Amino acid sequence: MNYNKEMNMGNVEFGDMPPQPFLLGLLSAFDNRYQAAADAFFKEITWKQFFAIICINLCKEAPTINELSEVMGSSHQNVKQILLRLEKKGFIRTFEDEKDKRKQRIAVTDEAMQFLEQNDNNGQQSRYIIGRIFEGIDEQSLMTTIQTIMKMERNLSEL
């Protein structure tokens, strides 16, 4: 079955490939390109380290490594390595959970918040970059994409 020969990305064509594996490949390639661009944006930290800071800030309370791993969609071991590097830079600190002394919680430091503020001009650079990435994409298309990826995420978690 020929799905849509018009869809292509650089020198790669959709061709006869079913849309599901094409989308998975497209998402992986986008993730790699975005990570490379974001790594170049911040000189002092990587995209993964920046993403960890964002995820820590999104949590209602200081997360544990396991909780942060789940939010980030990454392994405990990978998140631990990211956190060790952030801790060396003074961007996060760990502390004992008040209720369960076996648990270590993670908090973003003032240095990290200052770094983010200094390197993002109060969000102007982020808004510019995000605006460019989503240029020409209407809200309906964006919402459909979000719903599709969220459904894919739920299906993946059930595997």
Short mmCIF file of the C-alpha atoms (twelve columns), coordinates in Angstrom:
data_MODEL
# 
_entry.id   MODEL 
# 
loop_
_atom_site.group_PDB 
_atom_site.id 
_atom_site.type_symbol 
_atom_site.label_atom_id 
_atom_site.label_alt_id 
_atom_site.label_comp_id 
_atom_site.label_asym_id 
_atom_site.label_seq_id 
_atom_site.Cartn_x 
_atom_site.Cartn_y 
_atom_site.Cartn_z 
_atom_site.pdbx_PDB_model_num 
ATOM 1   C CA . MET A 1   0.000  0.000  0.000  1 
ATOM 2   C CA . ASN A 2   1.385  3.424  -0.958 1 
ATOM 3   C CA . TYR A 3   0.638  5.835  1.897  1 
ATOM 4   C CA . ASN A 4   1.869  9.184  0.640  1 
ATOM 5   C CA . LYS A 5   4.902  9.638  -1.564 1 
ATOM 6   C CA . GLU A 6   4.709  13.409 -0.971 1 
ATOM 7   C CA . MET A 7   5.876  13.086 2.655  1 
ATOM 8   C CA . ASN A 8   9.636  13.157 2.953  1 
ATOM 9   C CA . MET A 9   12.341 14.358 5.262  1 
ATOM 10  C CA . GLY A 10  15.538 15.440 3.559  1 
ATOM 11  C CA . ASN A 11  16.577 12.498 1.408  1 
ATOM 12  C CA . VAL A 12  14.279 10.011 3.215  1 
ATOM 13  C CA . GLU A 13  10.839 9.353  1.732  1 
ATOM 14  C CA . PHE A 14  7.784  7.956  3.433  1 
ATOM 15  C CA . GLY A 15  7.221  5.769  0.376  1 
ATOM 16  C CA . ASP A 16  5.518  2.446  1.096  1 
ATOM 17  C CA . MET A 17  6.395  2.438  4.790  1 
ATOM 18  C CA . PRO A 18  3.388  2.223  7.118  1 
ATOM 19  C CA . PRO A 19  2.884  5.476  9.047  1 
ATOM 20  C CA . GLN A 20  3.451  3.945  12.518 1 
ATOM 21  C CA . PRO A 21  7.139  2.973  12.098 1 
ATOM 22  C CA . PHE A 22  7.746  6.151  10.081 1 
ATOM 23  C CA . LEU A 23  6.393  8.259  12.971 1 
ATOM 24  C CA . LEU A 24  8.524  6.398  15.523 1 
ATOM 25  C CA . GLY A 25  11.618 6.991  13.402 1 
ATOM 26  C CA . LEU A 26  10.668 10.621 12.887 1 
ATOM 27  C CA . LEU A 27  10.247 11.137 16.648 1 
ATOM 28  C CA . SER A 28  13.644 9.527  17.331 1 
ATOM 29  C CA . ALA A 29  15.379 11.611 14.677 1 
ATOM 30  C CA . PHE A 30  13.697 14.789 15.972 1 
ATOM 31  C CA . ASP A 31  14.789 13.963 19.533 1 
ATOM 32  C CA . ASN A 32  18.408 13.547 18.396 1 
ATOM 33  C CA . ARG A 33  18.395 16.798 16.399 1 
ATOM 34  C CA . TYR A 34  16.681 18.723 19.175 1 
ATOM 35  C CA . GLN A 35  19.133 17.399 21.772 1 
ATOM 36  C CA . ALA A 36  22.113 18.450 19.610 1 
ATOM 37  C CA . ALA A 37  20.661 21.945 19.090 1 
ATOM 38  C CA . ALA A 38  19.806 22.328 22.785 1 
ATOM 39  C CA . ASP A 39  23.268 21.087 23.842 1 
ATOM 40  C CA . ALA A 40  24.769 23.854 21.691 1 
ATOM 41  C CA . PHE A 41  22.415 26.443 23.223 1 
ATOM 42  C CA . PHE A 42  23.584 26.013 26.826 1 
ATOM 43  C CA . LYS A 43  27.366 25.907 27.094 1 
ATOM 44  C CA . GLU A 44  27.604 24.877 30.759 1 
ATOM 45  C CA . ILE A 45  25.025 22.078 30.834 1 
ATOM 46  C CA . THR A 46  23.545 19.554 28.437 1 
ATOM 47  C CA . TRP A 47  19.938 19.353 27.292 1 
ATOM 48  C CA . LYS A 48  19.397 16.289 29.506 1 
ATOM 49  C CA . GLN A 49  20.704 18.199 32.528 1 
ATOM 50  C CA . PHE A 50  18.490 21.173 31.684 1 
ATOM 51  C CA . PHE A 51  15.526 18.827 31.213 1 
ATOM 52  C CA . ALA A 52  16.202 17.272 34.635 1 
ATOM 53  C CA . ILE A 53  16.068 20.735 36.230 1 
ATOM 54  C CA . ILE A 54  12.779 21.461 34.460 1 
ATOM 55  C CA . CYS A 55  11.324 18.137 35.624 1 
ATOM 56  C CA . ILE A 56  12.448 18.694 39.219 1 
ATOM 57  C CA . ASN A 57  10.733 22.105 39.145 1 
ATOM 58  C CA . LEU A 58  7.542  20.537 37.745 1 
ATOM 59  C CA . CYS A 59  7.182  18.163 40.698 1 
ATOM 60  C CA . LYS A 60  4.850  19.243 43.511 1 
ATOM 61  C CA . GLU A 61  7.486  18.259 46.084 1 
ATOM 62  C CA . ALA A 62  11.182 17.524 45.780 1 
ATOM 63  C CA . PRO A 63  11.262 14.185 43.918 1 
ATOM 64  C CA . THR A 64  13.253 11.034 44.641 1 
ATOM 65  C CA . ILE A 65  15.471 9.639  41.897 1 
ATOM 66  C CA . ASN A 66  12.825 7.023  41.094 1 
ATOM 67  C CA . GLU A 67  10.104 9.662  40.828 1 
ATOM 68  C CA . LEU A 68  12.308 11.877 38.655 1 
ATOM 69  C CA . SER A 69  13.231 8.886  36.463 1 
ATOM 70  C CA . GLU A 70  9.555  8.276  35.813 1 
ATOM 71  C CA . VAL A 71  8.864  11.925 34.968 1 
ATOM 72  C CA . MET A 72  11.866 12.072 32.633 1 
ATOM 73  C CA . GLY A 73  11.096 8.712  31.040 1 
ATOM 74  C CA . SER A 74  14.630 7.518  31.688 1 
ATOM 75  C CA . SER A 75  16.338 4.813  33.715 1 
ATOM 76  C CA . HIS A 76  17.322 5.281  37.349 1 
ATOM 77  C CA . GLN A 77  20.976 4.827  36.359 1 
ATOM 78  C CA . ASN A 78  20.866 7.490  33.610 1 
ATOM 79  C CA . VAL A 79  19.100 9.989  35.866 1 
ATOM 80  C CA . LYS A 80  21.607 9.309  38.662 1 
ATOM 81  C CA . GLN A 81  24.493 10.162 36.282 1 
ATOM 82  C CA . ILE A 82  22.769 13.378 35.185 1 
ATOM 83  C CA . LEU A 83  22.165 14.349 38.819 1 
ATOM 84  C CA . LEU A 84  25.779 13.657 39.825 1 
ATOM 85  C CA . ARG A 85  26.974 16.076 37.144 1 
ATOM 86  C CA . LEU A 86  24.413 18.702 38.197 1 
ATOM 87  C CA . GLU A 87  25.438 18.289 41.827 1 
ATOM 88  C CA . LYS A 88  29.119 18.856 40.922 1 
ATOM 89  C CA . LYS A 89  28.086 22.117 39.231 1 
ATOM 90  C CA . GLY A 90  26.114 23.131 42.332 1 
ATOM 91  C CA . PHE A 91  22.779 23.062 40.475 1 
ATOM 92  C CA . ILE A 92  21.004 20.495 42.651 1 
ATOM 93  C CA . ARG A 93  21.234 19.196 46.185 1 
ATOM 94  C CA . THR A 94  19.985 16.013 47.768 1 
ATOM 95  C CA . PHE A 95  18.537 15.643 51.239 1 
ATOM 96  C CA . GLU A 96  16.861 12.986 53.382 1 
ATOM 97  C CA . ASP A 97  13.118 12.597 53.203 1 
ATOM 98  C CA . GLU A 98  11.600 13.723 56.504 1 
ATOM 99  C CA . LYS A 99  9.202  10.746 56.710 1 
ATOM 100 C CA . ASP A 100 11.445 7.999  55.295 1 
ATOM 101 C CA . LYS A 101 15.151 8.452  56.018 1 
ATOM 102 C CA . ARG A 102 16.027 5.816  53.375 1 
ATOM 103 C CA . LYS A 103 14.806 8.119  50.604 1 
ATOM 104 C CA . GLN A 104 16.904 10.898 49.108 1 
ATOM 105 C CA . ARG A 105 15.038 13.863 47.644 1 
ATOM 106 C CA . ILE A 106 16.345 16.267 45.007 1 
ATOM 107 C CA . ALA A 107 16.041 20.053 44.981 1 
ATOM 108 C CA . VAL A 108 17.220 22.712 42.537 1 
ATOM 109 C CA . THR A 109 19.623 25.244 44.045 1 
ATOM 110 C CA . ASP A 110 19.584 29.033 43.797 1 
ATOM 111 C CA . GLU A 111 22.653 28.752 41.533 1 
ATOM 112 C CA . ALA A 112 20.638 26.711 39.032 1 
ATOM 113 C CA . MET A 113 17.782 29.198 39.087 1 
ATOM 114 C CA . GLN A 114 20.222 32.082 38.561 1 
ATOM 115 C CA . PHE A 115 21.863 30.176 35.694 1 
ATOM 116 C CA . LEU A 116 18.505 29.640 34.024 1 
ATOM 117 C CA . GLU A 117 17.549 33.276 34.490 1 
ATOM 118 C CA . GLN A 118 20.883 34.576 33.144 1 
ATOM 119 C CA . ASN A 119 20.949 32.223 30.177 1 
ATOM 120 C CA . ASP A 120 17.390 32.597 29.034 1 
ATOM 121 C CA . ASN A 121 16.744 36.350 29.309 1 
ATOM 122 C CA . ASN A 122 13.571 35.769 31.328 1 
ATOM 123 C CA . GLY A 123 12.278 33.188 28.854 1 
ATOM 124 C CA . GLN A 124 12.729 35.294 25.712 1 
ATOM 125 C CA . GLN A 125 15.212 32.913 24.097 1 
ATOM 126 C CA . SER A 126 13.080 29.865 24.931 1 
ATOM 127 C CA . ARG A 127 9.970  31.524 23.541 1 
ATOM 128 C CA . TYR A 128 11.846 32.457 20.369 1 
ATOM 129 C CA . ILE A 129 13.217 28.938 19.844 1 
ATOM 130 C CA . ILE A 130 9.886  27.268 20.622 1 
ATOM 131 C CA . GLY A 131 8.127  29.731 18.329 1 
ATOM 132 C CA . ARG A 132 10.477 28.854 15.485 1 
ATOM 133 C CA . ILE A 133 10.075 25.103 16.030 1 
ATOM 134 C CA . PHE A 134 6.273  25.358 15.962 1 
ATOM 135 C CA . GLU A 135 6.089  27.980 13.199 1 
ATOM 136 C CA . GLY A 136 3.228  27.265 10.777 1 
ATOM 137 C CA . ILE A 137 1.606  24.624 13.009 1 
ATOM 138 C CA . ASP A 138 -1.972 25.469 13.966 1 
ATOM 139 C CA . GLU A 139 -3.357 24.746 17.427 1 
ATOM 140 C CA . GLN A 140 -5.641 21.932 16.181 1 
ATOM 141 C CA . SER A 141 -2.681 20.065 14.663 1 
ATOM 142 C CA . LEU A 142 -0.668 20.606 17.819 1 
ATOM 143 C CA . MET A 143 -3.465 19.286 20.059 1 
ATOM 144 C CA . THR A 144 -3.911 16.233 17.808 1 
ATOM 145 C CA . THR A 145 -0.178 15.534 18.034 1 
ATOM 146 C CA . ILE A 146 -0.196 15.889 21.827 1 
ATOM 147 C CA . GLN A 147 -3.190 13.546 22.134 1 
ATOM 148 C CA . THR A 148 -1.581 11.014 19.800 1 
ATOM 149 C CA . ILE A 149 1.736  10.977 21.661 1 
ATOM 150 C CA . MET A 150 -0.016 10.781 25.038 1 
ATOM 151 C CA . LYS A 151 -2.002 7.764  23.809 1 
ATOM 152 C CA . MET A 152 1.212  6.201  22.473 1 
ATOM 153 C CA . GLU A 153 2.806  6.819  25.892 1 
ATOM 154 C CA . ARG A 154 -0.087 5.083  27.693 1 
ATOM 155 C CA . ASN A 155 0.112  2.135  25.281 1 
ATOM 156 C CA . LEU A 156 3.869  1.904  25.785 1 
ATOM 157 C CA . SER A 157 3.504  1.845  29.562 1 
ATOM 158 C CA . GLU A 158 1.131  -1.115 29.241 1 
ATOM 159 C CA . LEU A 159 3.668  -3.233 27.339 1 
# 
